[in-house]
Amino acid sequence: MSIRILQLYPELMNLSGDIGNLMAVTRRLSELGLRWEVDRASVGDPMPFGEYDLILAGNAPLSALLAAMRDMAPRAAELRAAMEAGRVFLFTGSARCLLGGDLRLRSGQCLSGARILAESHREVARFTGEVVATRPGMGNTAYLGSFDRELETDAASERPLFQTLRGIGDKPEAIYEGVFRGNLYATYLLGPLLVRNPELLEEIVAKLAGSRYQARGESFDAEAKAAALSRLERRKI
Amino acid sequence: MLRPALLTGKLLRLLRGKKSGRAVGAAALVLCPNLYSRLSVEGKILVITGSDGKSSVCALVTHMLRAAGHRVVTNCEADGRSVGTAAALVSAATLKGKIPCDYLVLEADGRTSDALLSLGKPDFLLVTDLFAHHGPTSSRRAALLSLIDRAVDGHTRLILNAMEPAAADLRPELGRTFFGASPAEGLSAEGHNLVSAGSLCPRCGRALSYRFVFHHHIGDYHCAHCGAVTPRADYLLTSFSASAPECAVNGIPFPAELAAPYHYLNITAATALICETLGITPGEAAGLCAGYRLPAAFYTECALKGRRAVSLLCRTGNPISLDRGLEYAAGRAETKTVLLWVDRPRHPAEEDVSWLYDTTFELLRGRAECVVCAGDCRLDVAARLVYAGLPRESILLCGQEGELAPLLSTTRGTLYILADRERAGRILRALQKGDRA
């Protein structure tokens, strides 16, 4: 049996190298000798979330995000059912808004996400930078990410994905970032998060592979992360 | 403080010669922060903007105008954006602040243009393309669209890339001229770049379909929902070869020595701008190209230890720029080694390597015997190459510039150097020095 992956809105929500997450997962599954298949679905397409093991969505500019939000909002019930059935979700960058409540734009316009997460977002001035973070309650492993966004959220999640040591959280003054609920990972951090954080990749691959999971050997990814963290540490001094 | 700024700049220029670029500009801007609004331009203003291709269009347009006997001032050779532009203008200006020229040719991007715009409304504004991709150094579509909106007025003529949906839809109430390309062998509806078609219709926001993709989202598009289509191009790249330096615009062949092939659409853009500005035909424009060579920073070819070496400008942090270099290197049927020197971009998110995953390194799969990864991001690039399907044993890492020559001596074939402007020059000089020794 194949592990089935659904990439959402690939032509709208892959503008920050988010496809790296798909590359990382599929390569690891291949290394484990597991078969996988990837389907892509966009505006107006059927999205039977429950039939997939992993659902991915990535960062998008505002115009594309709005198109995807309009399409996603009516699919809330199917999304919720898949989430409760333990499907793995990874939503990076602005894709996080697809799962949230209202998104209030500077123009005054307000759009709704699927309301799976109890958080609302608003458009603000642009932030750009790096994040070094740990996972709350999950040890001292440092995670690395970048943000380039014009969004923030007030709602402090009961289960944040990250606690930032460097950089900003859900809003500039916040230290917590993202949402981690069961198998759902949602973060403003953009791009190839799983490539940059091999530990997170292994966590997700282990969930997908189950008993067939085996730890990974050496990789350029881990070396690259160590080098980046070391550079950031030096810059802090 | 205009006069002291100009005087100081000119003095620095006199004392330090060509190396004075940044210092001249920086000094002038400190002494006269509103420098641009205090200068007056005698001639017409031509602005070239877009995400990519600005510099090469600007360089070719400048060459063609000078070949036609006109006095041209330009910032296209500027070292650094704002200060470099200031240096170019200070060097050209009289002490009264006049810029005596027939044409002022300006390369502008979303970051530096507000100041530039105070020089005056452009007579012609050319847009190469508008990429939405996240990339630390690529000019963002929103910033460029905002710039264009602020820059133009009723007398500005727009020269637009017909195959760029967002550009082609700009300001229909103004005079507009379009350039584009006709379909050619090897161009498909899907394209070959990792981030290719899939642009949204600028009118209705739906996904566009393509009859052919030239590269990325640039192509012959149509919107099934609202009927938007690629406008008819007034200047059309009618033939080109991916394997030889040949191209024709509106059926007129352009000089073979003009370009590396990936430069063809830029030639078409420059031709459109020159023809509209001077009121000449593409045939006459082709004549003005005689003797033009791409600046060494863009393309250099030389021999190193008996092997051919080609250096291509690829801007760090810009997936489109690197894709063009990869396409060129991968497209040559020969044994080759590719050197990818990627440093961290100068940007608040210096460690952000997202752009590497928008870059089509897959093009090198089976087409490069060896890839040498160097620079701060060498491990990130190596990781990306593994995901692109390159064998791990074909990937070599180089930690420092000094290690490069011995490492390259273990490799074979033509050497393609893909690096940033300043780095590529340094690498070539170091390798040539080693060669002579």
Interface residues (C-beta under 8 A of the other chain):
Chain A: P10 E11 L12 N14 L15 S16 G17 D18 I19 G20 M23 A24 R27 S42 V43 N59 P61 S63 A64 L66 A67 T128 G129 E130 L144 S146 F147 D148 L190 G191 P192 V195 R196 S219 F220 D221 E223 A224 A227 A228 R231 L232
Chain B: A132 H133 H134 R141 A142 L194 V195 A197 G198 L200 G205 R206 A207 R344 H347 P348 A349 E350 E351 D352 V353 S354 W355 L356 Y357 D358 D376 C377 L379 D380 A382 A383 R384 V386 Y387
